[in-house]
Amino acid sequence: MKKLAIIYHSAHGHTEHIARHILAGAENVAGVSTDLLQAEKLVSTPEALIAYDGLIFGSPTYLGGVSGPFKHFMDATGGMWRQQSLQGRLASAFTVSSLPAGDKQSTLLSLFIFAMQHGMLWMGNPILPEQHRSVPCDEAANRLGSWSGLMAQAGHASAADAFVPGDLKTARLFGHNFAHSLLRLSPLRSERADLETGAEEKA
């Protein structure tokens, strides 16, 4: 059984709403167990992430970057960076803003760099935009055309009413695809650990 954690911060419930749809998509993949974790609750115990094979990070986009609480969580992993404790894990990210663009790309890039500094393996968003197949835009998967990770747009409403169907569909597909990739790629971490152990024994 491979373990997947979705780590997120959500001030008003919108990012959490997308996180739960990602979770629903991942839960449909046999052989993967999933947990939904709040970033602010991991600040004191970030080493809890070592137990997971895959990590999906989620933050709203505030002023072109991650939220303050999510950045606090990122900074709390500094000691783990020194030990490369998360090396080899599969990673990806999602973000939400109230505008179609909203500079969400810069948030995903900051999360990509965060994952790379920890030695993780990045998975983008492989879903083709469905509006090119004549699906109405609001119903289309990946309607915002994001490849580096998942983007969603929240309207000015409560979380349950803020998203068009296409963004919710994208979130479920994103979670499903990530979980399938996790099943294929996660053995690499244990194989590398065996190689490193063998090298130390020979030395």
C-alpha positions, 0 to 999 in steps of 0.5 A: 500500500502506497501512502499519499498526503494532500497538504493544504492551507485554506483560509475560507474553505475554497482550497480545501474544497479542491483538496477534497475533490483531489482526495476523492479522485485518488481514493478510487485507485486501489493500492493507495491510501490517502490523508488530508493534512492541514499545513498549519498543523504540520509546522511543529511536526513536519517529519510526519511527512516522511511516512508518505510516498507521495505529497500533493501541496495546495495553497491559495494564491495570495499576491502572486505566491503561497499564503503566509501559513503555507509558507510557514509550513514550508520554512518548518521543513528546513531541518528535513532539507538538510537531511534530504528526508523527503528525497525520491517522493513523488510531488505535485501541487494545486492552487486556487485564486478568484481570477482566471489567471491571478498569477497562479503560475508563480505559486506553482513555481514556488511549490515546484522549487520547494519540492526540487530542493527536497529532492522530490520527483515532480509530476505536472498536470497531464490532462488535456483541455477538453474545450478543444473537443467541443466541451463547454468551457465551464464543464471542461477539464483543465479549462485553465490550461495549466501543465505544471500543476492544478489551477482552479478559479473560485468565484465570490461565493461559499466554497460549495458554490464557487467552482464551475464543474470543469474545475471540480472534474479536473481536481478529481482527475488530477488526484486519480492520475497522481495516485496511478503514477505513485503506484508506478514510481514509488518503488524507486525510492526503496531501490535507491536506498538499497543501493546506498546501503550497499555502497556504504557496506563496501566502503 
